[in-house]
Amino acid sequence: MGSFSIWHWLVVLVVVALVFGTKKLRNLGGDLGGAVKGFKQAMNEEQSGSGVIEHAVNETDSVSSKAEHKQ
């Protein structure tokens, strides 16, 4: 029973290519790659965006503390 050999996977790949066609598989691969790329960009923006929010909060705190010192 165990794992499948390379020959099993090659037969599965050929059957899938025959059923769906290479053009659909190529489009599916491109769509999947675009989705992963978009996800990575969103994660990077979220990480860098949190630093911007913290900086804005710190500036707001410093402005409010300066206003309190003037009073």
Rosetta blueprint (number, residue, H / E / L):
1 M L
2 G L
3 S L
4 F L
5 S L
6 I H
7 W H
8 H H
9 W H
10 L H
11 V H
12 V H
13 L H
14 V H
15 V H
16 V H
17 A H
18 L H
19 V H
20 F H
21 G L
22 T H
23 K H
24 K H
25 L H
26 R H
27 N H
28 L H
29 G H
30 G H
31 D H
32 L H
33 G H
34 G H
35 A H
36 V H
37 K H
38 G H
39 F H
40 K H
41 Q H
42 A H
43 M H
44 N H
45 E H
46 E H
47 Q H
48 S H
49 G H
50 S H
51 G H
52 V H
53 I H
54 E H
55 H H
56 A H
57 V H
58 N H
59 E H
60 T H
61 D H
62 S H
63 V H
64 S H
65 S H
66 K H
67 A H
68 E H
69 H H
70 K H
71 Q L
